[in-house]
Amino acid sequence: MVATPAPSSAPAAVSSDRPAILLIRIAGTVAIVLMIAFLVILPTTAVHENLPGLTSPMLGFELASRPEHVFGILGRPGEPARDDVVRRTDFANEIDFVFMIAYPALFVGIAWMMAAHGALSRMMLGIVVMFAVGMAIGDALENRELLFLSGATDPAAMMPSLARLQRFTHVKWNAIFGASAVLALGALQEQGWFRWSWIAFVLAAVSGFAASFGYLRGIEIGMYLLAIGWIMAYVRAWRAG
């Protein structure tokens, strides 16, 4: 009697999902490398104080709405600690121009893979693509303001930039968490262990949108939950064979 090979626990590859899997592998690798780089480069605490409820100085800088917020995070003009914090923050914002290509591409790759599996409609894939364009544009414009504000010392001159920063930051984060909600719907229709990524994506979306009601910490929590969903999709792509 001929022995039957044991079934593989790896997810089956689908010919139509190969381009999406390749995109996830490339974009995911770049995104993960840069996320690790951010952990090394960025300061871990604000010079004086962060926005209430936040632990990440970079996120606090993105959400700043007054000059006092910026000076509290980066240090006040003339303070010894300010130069190093500004240098590290600017360097992170400069390499973020690569990250802002990688993570929207990762969103698109995940949605594309789900669409290839029949878990997302073409219309929903198109919505994720539109969100990805929105988050990339919002992030680029946000970075422009951050690079200006890190070198600004006149509170009056900072106010117009801070107003623009608020608009661009809202566009970016709303697009990110909107795309997360769509991926949660698609993940529910997936097969195997990757299906459980819907929990990370939906909780990321809910946490992020909570910021619209004043809970800024929700963005920070949503970032961590979203990273879990991304990593699950990245592993899924590499296990596809």
Residue pairs with C-beta under 8 A, 6 or more apart in sequence:
10 239
10 240
10 241
11 191
11 192
11 194
11 236
11 239
11 240
12 240
13 21
13 240
13 241
14 116
14 117
16 116
17 112
17 113
17 116
17 117
17 240
19 112
20 109
20 110
20 112
20 113
20 115
20 116
21 109
21 113
21 237
21 240
23 105
23 106
23 108
23 109
23 112
24 106
24 109
24 110
24 113
24 233
24 234
24 236
24 237
25 234
25 237
25 238
26 105
27 102
27 103
27 105
27 106
27 109
28 106
28 109
28 230
28 233
28 234
28 237
29 234
30 98
30 99
30 102
31 99
31 102
31 103
31 106
31 230
32 231
32 234
34 95
34 96
34 98
34 99
34 102
35 99
35 227
37 92
37 95
38 58
38 92
38 99
41 88
41 91
41 92
41 95
42 57
42 58
42 88
42 89
42 92
43 57
43 85
43 88
43 89
44 57
45 57
46 57
46 60
46 72
46 73
46 74
47 72
47 73
47 74
47 75
47 79
47 81
47 82
47 85
48 71
48 72
48 73
48 75
48 76
49 72
49 73
50 56
50 57
50 60
50 72
50 73
51 60
51 63
51 64
51 69
51 216
52 216
53 215
53 216
53 217
54 60
54 63
54 216
54 217
54 220
55 220
56 220
57 73
57 85
57 89
58 89
58 92
59 219
59 220
59 223
60 69
60 73
61 69
61 70
61 73
61 74
61 89
61 146
61 149
61 150
62 142
62 146
62 165
62 169
63 69
63 166
63 169
63 216
63 219
64 70
64 73
64 149
64 162
64 165
65 162
65 165
65 166
66 162
67 155
67 158
67 159
67 162
70 149
70 150
70 152
70 158
70 162
71 77
73 85
74 82
74 85
74 86
74 89
74 150
75 81
75 82
75 85
75 86
76 82
77 153
86 150
86 151
89 146
89 150
90 147
90 150
93 143
93 146
93 147
93 150
94 147
96 139
96 143
97 140
97 143
100 135
100 136
100 139
100 140
100 143
101 136
103 135
103 230
104 132
104 133
104 135
104 136
105 132
106 230
106 233
106 234
107 128
107 131
107 132
107 135
107 176
107 179
107 183
108 128
108 129
108 132
109 233
109 237
110 183
110 186
110 230
110 233
111 120
111 124
111 125
111 128
111 129
111 179
111 182
111 183
111 186
112 125
113 233
113 236
113 237
114 120
114 125
114 183
114 186
114 187
114 189
114 190
115 121
115 122
115 124
115 125
115 186
117 189
117 190
117 191
118 189
119 186
119 187
119 188
119 189
119 190
120 128
120 182
120 185
120 186
120 189
124 182
124 185
124 186
127 179
127 182
128 179
128 182
128 183
131 175
131 176
131 178
131 179
131 182
132 175
132 179
134 171
134 172
134 174
134 175
135 171
135 172
135 175
135 176
135 179
137 171
138 168
138 169
138 170
138 171
138 172
138 173
138 175
139 168
139 172
141 164
141 168
141 171
142 165
142 168
142 169
142 172
145 161
145 162
145 164
145 165
145 168
146 165
148 161
149 158
149 161
149 162
149 165
152 158
152 161
173 208
173 211
173 219
174 209
176 208
176 226
177 204
177 205
177 208
177 209
177 222
178 205
180 201
180 202
180 204
180 205
180 208
180 222
180 226
180 229
181 201
181 202
181 205
183 197
183 198
183 201
183 229
184 198
184 201
184 202
184 205
185 198
187 194
187 195
187 196
187 197
187 198
187 201
187 229
188 195
188 198
189 195
190 197
190 198
194 232
194 233
194 236
196 232
197 228
197 229
197 232
197 233
197 236
200 225
200 226
200 228
200 229
200 232
201 225
201 226
201 229
203 222
203 225
204 222
204 223
204 225
204 226
204 229
205 222
206 222
207 218
207 219
207 221
207 222
207 225
208 218
208 219
208 222
208 226
209 218
210 218
211 218
211 219
211 222
